[in-house]
Amino acid sequence: MKARQWWRDLAMGARFAFTGGREGWVRLLLTAVGVGLGVALLLLTTALPGALAARHDRENARADHTYNQEKKPKGDNTLVIADIDTPFRSKDVRGRVMEPEGARAPLPPGLERFPRPGEMMVSPALKTLLASDEGRLLRERLPYRIVGTIGENGLVGSHELAYYAGAEGLAAKISPPNVARIDSFGDPNLTPEKSDPVLILLMLVVFVVLLMPVGVFIAAAVRFGGERRDRRLAALRLVGSDGGMTRRIAAGEALAGAVLGLAFGTVFFLIGREAAGSAEVFGISVFPGYLNPSPGLALLVAVAVPAAAVLVTLFALRGVVIEPLGVVRTAKPARRRLWWRLLLPLGGLAMLYPMVGQGRTNGDFNEYLVVGGVLLLLVGVTALLPWVVEAVVARLNSGGVAWQLAVRRLQLSSGTAARMVNGIAVAVAGAIALQMLFSGVEADYTKQSRNDLSRAQMQVNLPDGVPIGAAARKFSAVQGVRKVTALSSGDLGDKRKDPAMSSELSVGDCAALRELATLPSCRDGDVFTLRGAEYDTDTPKLVKPGRTLYLAPSYGDERNAEVAWTVPGTLKQARSIKDPTGVMRGGILMTPRALPGRAAASVRGQVYLSLDQSVPDVREYVRNTAARVDLRADTMVWAASEQSRRFTSIRTGLFVGASCVLALIGASLLVSQLEQLRERKKLLSSLVAFGTRRRTLSLSVLWQTAIPIALGLVLASAVGLTLGAILLKMSGASVTVDWASVLTMTGIGAGVVLLVTVLSLPPLLRLMRPDGLRTE
């Protein structure tokens, strides 16, 4: 019987929501839009694991590298494929050149046929780029005719730049993994990387920090129109409804808004899902088909949002006495209690404390304690902020008219003001903590490069057999190239096959060799042995005048040229210095004339380039020249440091998620602000009718937003710094505060609120008219 009564009261509240006239519809739509925005982001979040898995599956399905596989003999079912990836400005272009060796050669995913020599199949994004003026330099690097496009099942994202080109004679250039013979695509033996506890901690915290503001906004959205709703509920008490029934009817109204919000959220999600196909955020793009929420998680959202709407409404009305003649909340509310609000962040700290100092050495972090502790700390912000706002505004009195109007309004409804900025405060607190954690552990995932950027800024690795002298001359003619250092490297051994001792060989002209060592004198034909190398124990024993050594000795089953060379009696001594890569080489230095002619194909060329960075697109000119020298040439841009890909991908995911959350924050705040202005329509109209200047009222509205957000950002900074410090202690890193990042996070939060306030000014000016006093 009690359950039936609950259902009847909730249904009555839902009917009131849909049949309350224009006023009721406006309130219902505002609630639905607010809830819908949150639901859309929740659905997007539940779809992200599937999207990442789909990208991984697509990448694995087209895998063609052969790091650990056995070499395959030529057959009717084999394909020779070369990896010729190339960067273009800030983007990567995935390139493959192929030569099928039989009728049953495996066809790459996304292609309907093999391109013939001189032809290529391209992704839609690459086709668009090549057709634009921006792609002029890239067209020079891809001397193929476009004959088709790659299908969706051959790409990992809608904005991926990729192509497959046809070629001839690739079999003679096989050198795994960059040029390999394969009989299928995909890697069935792919094993996941070993998990890193600190990276898992980062992902857990990112997940909680991004979702928490969404939950806060949904909770705030279901309370839109609270004051007018309470006056309607007083009328229900007048016609005989008891207190419990009245609260259940109110919960029914919120339930109706939440259910309609689910529908809105689904529509918003579907629109965003389609828009995702044309968007690229931080270099990440997806196809709409990737964003399919997990049925279980989607069902959880569908159940949790309406249930939360009912519970939040009942909780909000717990201290409100609704009587037939009015609502007691219109009087000065009782002071909020602090003790239970402090229990939430203290409980979060208690859950996180056992893991302090665990780092990487003591296994994975307890995910339940991590999620629970971070959640309680962030929920603590939403619990403490109303108390802080109430305590501060109660002591604010003197000031101008606009200030006094704002302060008095906040004193009467500080809870409403706090709810508006709760989401911002939670997002800023989480962002500060995450920024501290990322900054604290970044050094562990960042490798400082030894490359000397004052001597070179790019490196080009040439395939075996490419004449390095001709290549160096071509690079010297490139616009923006200041200096070219061309070196070749190889191996020397004491035996033709499986030598017991070996030594490094470096070949270059005298100017190039002086980049590696201090030479007593040098002319073409000289040979030097190096002293002072970092790691070289065999050269002093191996290199003796008159001894026969072998260039490019064979190891295991491989077959090399194995060119015999006799150490000359005119061998000179040289002192090793750091080369452009920061390494002090050992072994033998040779000038080109001293290298046996048959050994030229056995050494690998490296070209180091010093660039004039003021020349626009100088790197692209270098890459185009490298492609003309040989399509397999590998160009590298030197940087001072290199970062772990997994760490970078998590940080990128945070930026993508934070962008979505900030968009939600802005949209939800705007909806909330408009709802607040709508409720104050008659009050604003009355003030205007009595002669209050619009400038004064606009400033009062600005102060009503600025005071809570200032308090919220201060509280968020304190909680964020506390959470960041304990997360750093958990990961075993030293506690440091990047104040620039803290100020940036708080500035972004304040900027969002300022933007929302500016956008709400036009509706505010329309509401400030005396005819707003008209009523029906």
Secondary structure by P-SEA (a helix, b strand, c coil): caaaaaaaaaaaaaaaaacccaaaaaaaaaaaaaaaaaaaaaaaaaaaaaaaaaaaaaaaaacccccccccccccccbbbbbbbccccccbbbbbbbbbbcccccccccccccccccccccccaaaaaaaacccaaaaaaacccccccccccccccccccccccccccccccccccccbbbbccccccccccccccaaaaaaaaaaaaaaaaaaaaaaaaaaacaaaaaaaaaaaaaaacccaaaaaaaaaaaaaaaaaaaaaaaaaaaaaaaaacccccccccccccccccccaaaaaaaaaaaaaaaaaaaaaaacccccccccccccccccccccaaaaaaaaaaaaaacccccccccccccaaaaaaaaaaaaaaaaaaaaaaaaaaaaaacccccaaaaaaaaaaaacaaaaaaaaaaaaaaaaaaaaaaaaaaaaccccbbbbccccccccbbbbbcccccaaaaaaaaaacccccbbbbbbbbccccccccccbbbbbbbbcaaaaaaccccccccccbbbbbccccccccccccccccbbbbcccccccccccccccccccccbbbbbcccccccccccbbbccccccccccccbbbbbbbbbcccccaaaaaaaaaaaaacccbbbbbbccccccaaaaaaaaaaaaaaaaaaaaaaaaaaaaaaaaaaaaaaaaaaaaaacccaaaaaaaaaaaaaaaaaaaaaaaaaaaaaaaaaaaaaaccccccaaaaaaaaaaaaaaaaaaaaaaaaaaaaaaccccccccc
